[in-house]
């Protein structure tokens, strides 16, 4: 297929997928004052293009459009909503190569990971196209004489979606498909660093036949776009993926309007490896858990605890596997791409320097890569003490911290000693131990002898300050619905 170069300079087969304006009320909308934000390729620093930076008033206009469309969308037959979602899914799959290329250029991840994310993103649309047909009325045995009791599931209303830069397609579809299937209308704000993926999905949503105002994407500065939504009583639910710090801020800002909140926040995942396991398998899975998305993943392994009898052997194998990882630009499909911004690279440098100063040993890496200012070498630190920053804070980069442990109670205490509780990884062949630790680990998800656990049919989410609510599965759709209790007397 011949490629056309879009006005932004992103080469895709379908140039209409690369949009620079926001999408509001079925129209592509520029900022009235002409304000724009620049978007750059993290691999090269080259300017990809500019997108509209809308004002607070224009952001509120998106809520106007969503509110105006809500009654019609909520009142549509569920199977008709499902048909539109299904068309959106088909269009996303058909455009996978273009969507992956857009993602690589604005986010930097390896192209094979980008293709995988498009498949993952599409899976939520497909799943909720089916679930859209099933929010049934539930009969309840009455506690009153001569009364009939029913529970109805109804869409909550306009939903605000705030999505991050590390998974710019999947985090939008996981939220949007669930809300749309429930009968809600949406206003979405993508990260200003990766807006093109969201705008491409909006273009495909328009082609799928979503009525004007049902699906809205507003680009600009989060500090401008989002506050009008947290203050607006018409926005009845807010879903956010990002840092715990920002989640706390949105929690406070939403308090006065008492919104339903769904928040997938920071992670600080432990990997726990006991003796007796297949070390080669444990290393392979730990490499996946640490270095996927160049370490820029809330599910990323931040702390690797290895039982002392196999500690040295594991470290040697893990360091060798890390040295074998390739680093490069996303379209060359390396194992590790660039980090998102200078702040991310500076955090790797800070965590490495702090750990070494406190007694950790450098296994490999430990500095910026020669490819460019946003590339950092895949790095392994061993014998990392508990007081090191990397053992207390989310690293969000390609730096692995490994430390030994001697007993089950000790490692459970270490793993749970954090404000986060998103996912824990456990490697053991002892079924009783697996059961005990799966119970004892204070995390919303536990992966046993594997890394990949996420998918549309499962409830994704954490405990403690890793978030509120769940995304995916039937309960992900119910986050955007209210239960109405009807008690009826026919007399």
Residue pairs with C-beta under 8 A, 6 or more apart in sequence:
1 13
2 13
3 11
3 12
3 13
4 11
4 12
4 13
4 14
4 15
5 11
5 15
6 12
6 15
6 17
6 18
6 49
7 15
7 18
7 20
7 49
8 18
8 20
8 39
8 48
8 49
8 50
8 196
9 47
9 48
9 49
10 18
10 48
10 49
10 101
10 102
10 105
10 106
10 196
11 101
12 18
12 98
12 101
12 102
13 97
13 98
14 95
14 98
16 203
17 95
17 98
17 99
17 102
17 200
17 203
17 204
18 49
18 102
18 196
18 199
18 200
19 28
19 196
19 199
19 200
19 202
19 203
20 30
20 36
20 49
20 50
20 51
20 52
20 199
21 28
21 29
21 30
21 51
21 52
21 199
21 219
22 28
22 29
22 30
22 51
22 52
22 54
22 58
22 62
22 199
22 216
22 217
22 218
22 219
22 220
23 29
23 199
23 202
23 203
23 206
23 215
23 216
23 217
24 58
24 61
24 62
24 65
24 216
24 217
24 218
25 61
25 62
25 64
25 65
25 68
25 69
25 212
25 213
25 216
26 65
26 206
26 211
26 212
26 213
27 212
29 52
29 54
29 58
30 52
31 52
31 53
31 54
31 55
31 58
31 220
32 55
32 58
33 55
35 52
35 53
35 54
35 55
35 220
36 50
36 51
36 52
36 53
37 50
37 51
37 52
37 53
37 192
37 195
37 219
37 220
37 221
38 47
38 49
38 50
39 47
39 48
39 49
39 50
39 51
39 106
39 192
39 193
39 194
39 195
39 196
40 46
40 47
40 48
41 47
41 48
41 105
41 106
41 108
42 107
42 108
42 337
42 338
42 339
42 340
42 341
42 374
43 108
43 329
43 330
43 337
43 338
43 371
43 372
43 374
43 375
44 329
44 372
45 372
45 373
45 374
48 105
48 106
48 196
49 196
51 192
51 195
51 196
51 199
51 219
52 219
52 220
53 192
53 219
53 220
53 221
53 224
54 218
54 219
54 220
54 224
54 225
55 220
55 224
56 224
56 225
56 227
56 228
58 218
59 187
59 218
59 220
59 224
59 225
59 226
59 228
59 229
60 228
60 232
62 187
62 216
62 218
63 158
63 187
63 228
63 229
63 232
63 234
63 235
65 212
65 213
65 216
66 158
66 185
66 186
66 187
66 213
66 214
66 216
66 234
67 157
67 158
67 185
67 234
68 213
69 185
69 211
69 212
69 213
69 214
70 155
70 157
70 158
70 184
70 185
72 211
73 81
73 180
73 183
73 184
73 185
73 211
73 214
74 154
74 155
74 183
74 184
76 183
78 132
78 133
78 134
78 135
78 183
79 132
79 133
81 132
81 180
81 181
81 183
82 129
82 130
82 132
82 133
82 181
83 129
84 208
84 209
84 210
85 125
85 128
85 129
85 132
85 177
85 180
85 181
85 208
86 125
86 126
86 129
87 207
87 208
87 209
88 125
88 204
88 205
88 208
88 210
89 122
89 125
89 126
89 129
91 204
91 207
91 208
92 99
92 118
92 121
92 122
92 125
92 173
92 201
92 204
93 118
93 119
93 122
95 200
95 204
96 115
96 118
96 119
96 122
97 115
98 200
99 114
99 118
99 169
99 197
99 200
99 201
100 111
100 114
100 115
100 117
100 118
101 111
101 114
101 331
102 196
102 197
102 200
103 109
103 114
103 117
103 118
103 168
103 169
103 194
103 197
104 110
104 111
104 114
104 330
104 331
105 196
105 330
105 331
106 168
106 193
106 194
106 195
106 196
106 197
107 114
107 165
107 166
107 168
107 193
107 194
107 197
107 330
107 340
108 294
108 329
108 330
108 337
108 338
108 339
108 340
108 374
109 117
109 293
109 294
109 330
109 337
110 330
110 332
110 333
110 334
110 335
110 336
110 337
111 330
111 331
111 332
111 333
112 333
113 292
113 293
114 330
117 167
117 169
117 170
118 169
120 170
120 454
120 455
121 169
121 170
121 172
121 173
121 174
121 201
122 173
123 455
123 456
124 170
124 173
124 174
124 177
124 178
124 456
124 472
125 173
125 177
126 456
127 177
127 456
127 457
127 472
128 177
128 178
128 180
128 181
128 456
128 477
129 177
129 181
131 178
131 181
131 474
131 477
132 180
132 181
132 182
132 477
134 474
135 153
135 182
135 183
135 477
135 478
135 481
136 153
137 150
137 151
137 152
137 153
138 150
138 151
138 153
139 149
139 150
140 149
140 150
140 151
141 149
142 148
142 149
142 487
143 149
144 487
146 489
146 491
147 487
147 488
147 489
148 487
148 488
148 489
148 490
149 485
149 486
149 487
149 488
150 485
150 486
150 488
151 483
151 484
151 485
151 486
152 483
152 484
152 485
152 486
153 182
153 478
153 481
153 482
153 483
153 484
154 183
154 481
154 482
154 484
155 182
155 183
155 184
155 480
155 481
155 482
156 182
156 184
156 236
156 237
156 260
156 480
156 481
156 482
157 184
157 185
157 234
157 235
157 236
157 237
158 184
158 185
158 186
158 187
158 234
158 235
158 236
159 175
159 179
159 184
159 185
159 186
159 187
159 235
159 236
159 237
159 238
159 239
159 480
160 186
160 187
160 188
160 189
160 226
160 229
160 230
160 235
160 237
160 238
160 239
161 172
161 175
161 176
161 179
161 186
161 187
161 188
161 189
161 238
161 239
161 240
162 188
162 189
162 222
162 226
162 238
162 239
162 240
162 241
162 242
162 250
163 171
163 172
163 175
163 188
163 189
163 190
163 191
163 198
163 241
164 171
164 191
164 241
164 242
165 191
165 193
165 194
165 340
166 293
166 296
166 297
166 298
166 340
167 241
167 293
168 190
168 191
168 194
168 195
168 197
168 198
169 197
169 198
169 201
171 241
172 188
172 190
172 197
172 198
172 201
173 201
174 456
174 460
174 471
174 472
174 476
175 186
175 188
175 239
175 241
175 262
175 471
176 186
176 188
176 201
176 215
178 471
178 472
178 476
178 477
178 479
178 480
179 185
179 186
179 237
179 239
179 477
179 480
180 186
180 210
180 214
180 215
181 477
182 477
182 478
182 480
182 481
183 481
184 237
184 480
185 213
185 214
185 215
185 216
186 214
186 215
186 216
187 216
187 218
187 229
187 235
188 198
188 215
188 216
188 217
188 218
189 217
189 218
189 219
189 220
189 222
189 225
189 226
189 229
190 197
190 198
190 199
190 217
190 219
191 222
192 219
192 220
192 221
192 222
193 340
193 341
195 219
198 217
198 219
199 217
199 219
201 217
202 215
202 217
205 215
206 215
218 225
219 225
226 250
227 253
229 235
229 238
230 238
230 250
230 253
230 254
230 257
230 259
231 253
231 256
231 257
232 257
233 257
235 257
235 259
236 259
236 260
237 259
237 260
237 261
237 262
237 479
237 480
238 250
238 254
238 259
238 260
238 261
238 262
239 261
239 262
239 263
239 469
239 471
239 479
240 246
240 247
240 250
240 261
240 262
240 263
240 264
240 265
241 263
241 264
241 265
241 298
242 265
243 265
243 266
243 394
244 265
244 266
244 419
244 420
244 465
244 466
245 266
247 263
247 265
247 266
247 465
247 467
250 261
250 263
251 261
251 263
254 261
260 479
260 480
261 468
261 469
262 467
262 468
262 469
262 470
262 471
262 479
263 467
263 468
263 469
264 298
264 422
264 460
264 461
264 462
264 466
264 467
264 471
265 298
265 420
265 422
265 462
265 465
265 466
265 467
266 298
266 394
266 420
266 422
266 465
266 466
267 298
267 299
267 300
267 302
267 394
267 420
267 422
267 423
267 462
267 466
268 302
268 303
268 393
268 394
268 418
268 419
268 420
268 422
269 289
269 299
269 300
269 301
269 302
269 303
269 422
269 423
269 424
269 425
269 443
270 301
270 302
270 303
270 304
270 305
270 414
270 415
270 424
270 425
270 441
271 286
271 289
271 290
271 301
271 303
271 304
271 305
271 424
271 425
271 426
271 427
272 305
272 405
272 411
272 415
272 424
272 425
272 426
272 427
272 428
272 437
273 282
273 286
273 304
273 305
273 306
273 307
273 310
273 314
273 427
274 307
274 427
274 428
274 430
274 433
275 307
275 309
275 310
276 428
276 429
276 430
277 310
277 427
277 428
277 429
277 449
279 310
279 313
279 314
279 317
280 317
281 427
281 449
282 314
282 427
283 314
283 317
283 318
283 321
284 321
285 425
285 427
285 449
285 450
285 451
286 301
286 304
286 318
286 400
286 425
286 451
287 318
287 321
287 322
287 325
288 451
288 452
289 299
289 300
289 301
289 425
289 451
290 300
290 301
290 304
290 398
290 400
291 322
291 325
291 335
291 336
291 378
291 398
291 400
292 299
292 300
292 451
293 300
294 336
294 337
294 338
294 339
294 397
294 398
295 395
295 396
295 397
295 398
295 399
296 339
296 340
296 344
296 396
296 397
297 396
298 394
298 422
298 466
299 422
299 423
299 454
300 395
300 396
301 400
301 425
302 390
302 391
302 394
302 395
302 401
303 384
303 390
303 391
303 401
303 403
303 414
303 415
304 318
304 400
304 401
304 402
304 403
305 402
305 403
305 404
305 405
305 411
305 414
305 415
306 314
306 315
306 402
306 403
306 404
306 405
307 404
307 405
307 406
307 411
308 404
308 405
308 406
311 404
314 402
315 363
315 380
315 382
315 402
318 363
318 380
318 400
318 402
319 363
319 364
319 380
319 382
322 363
322 364
322 365
322 378
322 379
322 380
322 400
323 364
323 378
325 334
325 335
325 336
325 378
326 334
326 335
326 336
327 334
327 335
327 336
327 337
327 369
327 371
327 375
327 377
327 378
328 334
328 336
328 337
328 371
329 337
329 338
329 371
330 337
330 338
335 378
336 375
336 378
336 398
337 375
338 371
338 372
338 374
338 375
339 345
339 348
339 374
339 375
339 376
339 397
340 374
341 374
342 373
342 374
344 374
344 396
344 397
345 368
345 373
345 374
345 376
345 397
347 395
347 396
347 397
348 376
348 379
348 395
348 397
348 398
348 399
349 367
349 368
349 376
350 389
351 388
351 389
351 390
351 393
351 395
351 399
352 362
352 366
352 379
352 381
352 390
352 399
354 388
354 389
354 390
355 381
355 384
355 385
355 388
355 389
355 390
355 401
356 362
356 366
356 381
358 385
358 387
358 388
359 383
359 385
360 381
360 382
360 383
360 384
360 385
360 388
360 401
361 381
361 382
361 383
362 379
362 380
362 381
363 379
363 380
363 381
363 382
363 402
364 377
364 378
364 379
364 380
365 376
365 377
365 378
365 379
365 380
365 398
365 399
366 377
366 379
367 376
367 377
368 375
368 376
368 377
369 375
369 376
369 377
376 397
376 398
376 399
377 398
378 398
378 400
379 398
379 399
379 400
380 399
380 400
380 402
381 390
381 399
381 400
381 401
381 402
382 402
382 403
383 402
383 403
383 404
384 390
384 391
384 401
384 402
384 403
385 391
385 403
386 403
386 414
386 417
388 401
390 399
390 401
391 401
391 403
392 418
394 420
395 401
405 411
405 414
408 433
408 436
408 437
412 437
412 440
412 441
415 424
415 441
416 440
416 441
416 442
418 464
419 464
419 465
420 462
420 464
420 465
420 466
421 442
421 443
421 444
421 462
421 463
421 464
421 465
421 466
422 443
422 444
422 445
422 461
422 462
422 463
422 466
422 467
423 443
423 444
423 445
423 446
423 447
423 453
423 462
424 441
424 443
424 445
424 446
424 447
425 446
425 447
425 451
426 434
426 437
426 438
426 441
426 446
426 447
426 448
426 449
427 448
427 449
428 434
428 437
428 448
428 449
429 449
434 448
437 446
438 446
438 448
442 463
442 464
443 462
443 463
443 466
444 461
444 462
444 463
444 466
444 467
444 470
445 453
445 460
445 461
445 462
447 453
454 460
454 472
455 472
456 472
456 473
457 472
457 473
458 472
458 473
459 470
459 471
459 472
459 473
459 475
459 476
460 470
460 471
460 472
460 473
460 476
461 467
461 468
461 469
461 470
461 471
469 479
470 476
470 479
471 479
